[in-house]
Structure formats: C-alpha cells, structure tokens
Amino acid sequence: MASANNASEHRACGAATRLALDLDGAPGSTRRGRTCARGFLDALADQGLLPAGAAADTILVTSELMANATRHAPGPCRQTLDASRDAVTVHDTSPAPPRRTHPSVHGGYGLLIVDALTTSLHTPHTRR
C-alpha cells in the first residue's frame, strides 16, 4: 500500500529530485502512483525545477507504465521518478518484458503512448 512511510525522497540543493514509491499492485495502485507523482511534480514546478507543461506528459507516462505493471505482473511494484536524470522507472515482478500489442477497444495503447511521449524505453530484465 502506498503511504508516506514507504515513499522516499532524496534531496539535492535543498530540493527533492527523486521520488521512489512502493505499491502493492492491488487495484488502486495506479491511481495512488499517479497522485503521488502529481504532488512530486507540482512541487518541482513550484521550485522552478520542471518546465511548464512537462508534468502532464510525465504523469501520463507514469500512469501507463503503472497500469501495465499492475495489469500484467502479479504483486508489488516500485515507481521511481528522478528529475535529475529525467527518468520514470517502474519495476514489477514479471520476468517477461512488456509486449506491444495491436490497439483495440480493449486496450493496447499504453506503450504507444509511452513511445510517443518519451525519447527511449528500456526494459532490462533484473533478477530478484
């Protein structure tokens, strides 16, 4: 479950530049991740550390990656936003990489959206 206790921030020059959030993968995890990401990005924008308009795209990318993780991988996941590297990372329990599908009325648009809004998408396999 997402809470202030399992969200961690690392500070540089007095401003939080990284948010790591552990989520249980249950229904509502994507919403909780999106809410925390929005708060974090709003704080960066308020401090002048995020260009205007960048938050909306980052929140959409975060939501799509979290939705894929909670839909296709059982169990917990970790969402990380790192402003110093301009990176969004989602780790999940699936040993398989994300798979692009043909969009339909049932979904399949997530990775297309991520591809359109990012400069790269990496899906390394890590052992646990």
Backbone hydrogen bonds in HBPLUS format (Angstrom, degrees):
<---DONOR---> <-ACCEPTOR-->    atom                        ^
c    i                          cat <-CA-CA->   ^        H-A-AA   ^      H-
h    n   atom  resd res      DA  || num        DHA   H-A  angle D-A-AA Bond
n    s   type  num  typ     dist DA aas  dist angle  dist       angle   num
A0006-ASN N   A0003-SER O   3.14 MM   3  5.65 140.6  2.31 109.4 118.4     1
A0008-SER N   A0020-ALA O   2.97 MM  12  5.33 154.9  2.03 145.2 153.4     2
A0020-ALA N   A0008-SER O   3.10 MM  12  5.33 154.4  2.16 149.1 155.9     3
A0017-THR N   A0010-HIS O   3.20 MM   7  6.31 165.9  2.22 171.9 170.6     4
A0012-ALA N   A0015-ALA O   3.04 MM   3  5.54 169.0  2.05 147.0 147.1     5
A0015-ALA N   A0012-ALA O   3.03 MM   3  5.54 167.4  2.05 123.1 124.2     6
A0083-ALA N   A0017-THR O   2.72 MM  66  5.10 145.5  1.84 157.2 166.5     7
A0019-LEU N   A0081-LEU O   2.82 MM  62  5.18 158.3  1.87 151.5 158.7     8
A0081-LEU N   A0019-LEU O   2.84 MM  62  5.18 156.5  1.90 149.3 157.4     9
A0021-LEU N   A0079-GLN O   2.79 MM  58  5.18 156.2  1.84 154.6 162.4    10
A0079-GLN N   A0021-LEU O   2.90 MM  58  5.18 165.3  1.92 152.3 154.1    11
A0023-LEU N   A0077-CYS O   2.86 MM  54  5.40 176.5  1.86 168.9 168.4    12
A0077-CYS N   A0023-LEU O   2.92 MM  54  5.40 158.9  1.96 144.9 150.1    13
A0029-SER N   A0026-ALA O   2.94 MM   3  5.72 154.5  2.01 152.1 153.0    14
A0032-ARG N   A0028-GLY O   2.91 MM   4  6.15 161.5  1.94 153.5 158.8    15
A0033-GLY N   A0029-SER O   2.83 MM   4  6.00 160.3  1.86 151.1 156.6    16
A0034-ARG N   A0030-THR O   2.88 MM   4  6.07 157.1  1.93 148.6 154.9    17
A0035-THR N   A0031-ARG O   2.91 MM   4  6.12 158.7  1.96 150.1 155.8    18
A0036-CYS N   A0032-ARG O   3.01 MM   4  6.23 163.5  2.04 150.1 154.0    19
A0037-ALA N   A0033-GLY O   2.90 MM   4  6.04 157.6  1.95 145.8 152.8    20
A0038-ARG N   A0034-ARG O   2.86 MM   4  6.06 158.2  1.90 148.6 154.5    21
A0039-GLY N   A0035-THR O   3.09 MM   4  6.36 162.2  2.13 148.5 152.5    22
A0040-PHE N   A0036-CYS O   2.98 MM   4  6.18 162.4  2.01 151.2 156.1    23
A0041-LEU N   A0037-ALA O   2.85 MM   4  6.03 168.4  1.87 157.5 160.5    24
A0042-ASP N   A0038-ARG O   2.83 MM   4  5.93 155.3  1.89 149.3 156.5    25
A0043-ALA N   A0039-GLY O   3.05 MM   4  6.22 153.5  2.13 141.9 148.7    26
A0044-LEU N   A0040-PHE O   3.07 MM   4  6.45 150.9  2.16 144.3 152.3    27
A0045-ALA N   A0041-LEU O   2.91 MM   4  6.17 159.4  1.95 149.5 155.0    28
A0046-ASP N   A0042-ASP O   2.86 MM   4  6.09 156.1  1.92 149.0 155.7    29
A0047-GLN N   A0043-ALA O   3.18 MM   4  6.38 136.0  2.39 137.6 148.1    30
A0047-GLN N   A0044-LEU O   3.14 MM   3  5.17 130.8  2.40  95.2 108.2    31
A0049-LEU N   A0044-LEU O   2.84 MM   5  5.05 158.5  1.89 156.9 149.9    32
A0048-GLY N   A0045-ALA O   2.99 MM   3  4.97 160.3  2.03 105.2 110.9    33
A0054-ALA N   A0051-PRO O   3.13 MM   3  5.64 163.5  2.16 131.7 135.8    34
A0058-THR N   A0054-ALA O   3.12 MM   4  6.29 163.7  2.15 154.0 159.1    35
A0059-ILE N   A0055-ALA O   2.83 MM   4  5.99 159.4  1.87 156.9 162.1    36
A0060-LEU N   A0056-ALA O   3.04 MM   4  6.25 156.6  2.09 145.5 151.8    37
A0061-VAL N   A0057-ASP O   2.94 MM   4  6.21 162.5  1.97 152.1 156.5    38
A0062-THR N   A0058-THR O   2.90 MM   4  6.05 165.3  1.92 149.3 153.9    39
A0063-SER N   A0059-ILE O   2.88 MM   4  6.03 160.4  1.91 148.1 153.6    40
A0064-GLU N   A0060-LEU O   2.96 MM   4  6.18 160.9  2.00 151.0 155.7    41
A0065-LEU N   A0061-VAL O   2.98 MM   4  6.20 166.8  1.99 156.9 160.1    42
A0066-MET N   A0062-THR O   2.92 MM   4  6.05 161.4  1.96 151.3 157.0    43
A0067-ALA N   A0063-SER O   2.82 MM   4  5.93 156.3  1.88 146.6 153.8    44
A0068-ASN N   A0064-GLU O   3.01 MM   4  6.22 156.4  2.07 145.4 151.2    45
A0069-ALA N   A0065-LEU O   3.01 MM   4  6.25 160.2  2.05 145.7 151.3    46
A0070-THR N   A0066-MET O   2.88 MM   4  6.10 169.1  1.89 157.9 160.1    47
A0071-ARG N   A0067-ALA O   2.94 MM   4  5.90 142.0  2.08 140.7 150.9    48
A0072-HIS N   A0068-ASN O   2.90 MM   4  5.80 160.4  1.94 151.3 155.8    49
A0073-ALA N   A0069-ALA O   3.00 MM   4  5.32 140.8  2.16 138.9 143.5    50
A0078-ARG N   A0091-HIS O   2.93 MM  13  5.14 152.8  2.00 140.3 148.7    51
A0091-HIS N   A0078-ARG O   2.86 MM  13  5.14 158.6  1.90 148.0 154.6    52
A0080-THR N   A0089-THR O   2.76 MM   9  5.01 160.9  1.80 153.6 156.1    53
A0089-THR N   A0080-THR O   2.79 MM   9  5.01 162.5  1.82 152.2 156.5    54
A0082-ASP N   A0087-ALA O   2.88 MM   5  5.22 168.8  1.90 157.8 159.8    55
A0085-ARG N   A0082-ASP O   3.24 MM   3  5.62 144.4  2.37 105.8 114.9    56
A0086-ASP N   A0082-ASP O   2.88 MM   4  5.82 114.1  2.33 138.7 157.2    57
A0087-ALA N   A0082-ASP O   3.08 MM   5  5.22 163.9  2.10 139.3 143.9    58
A0104-SER N   A0107-GLY O   2.83 MM   3  5.40 156.1  1.88 159.8 167.8    59
A0107-GLY N   A0104-SER O   3.15 MM   3  5.40 170.2  2.16 111.7 114.4    60
A0112-LEU N   A0109-TYR O   3.11 MM   3  5.24 119.2  2.49 102.0 117.8    61
A0113-ILE N   A0109-TYR O   2.94 MM   4  6.18 153.5  2.01 159.8 168.0    62
A0114-VAL N   A0110-GLY O   2.98 MM   4  6.31 161.4  2.02 150.3 155.7    63
A0115-ASP N   A0111-LEU O   2.83 MM   4  5.94 162.5  1.86 144.1 149.0    64
A0116-ALA N   A0112-LEU O   3.02 MM   4  6.17 151.7  2.10 141.0 148.4    65
A0117-LEU N   A0113-ILE O   3.08 MM   4  6.29 140.9  2.24 147.5 157.6    66
A0117-LEU N   A0114-VAL O   3.22 MM   3  5.30 129.6  2.49  97.4 110.2    67
A0118-THR N   A0114-VAL O   3.06 MM   4  6.00 122.2  2.40 149.6 161.9    68
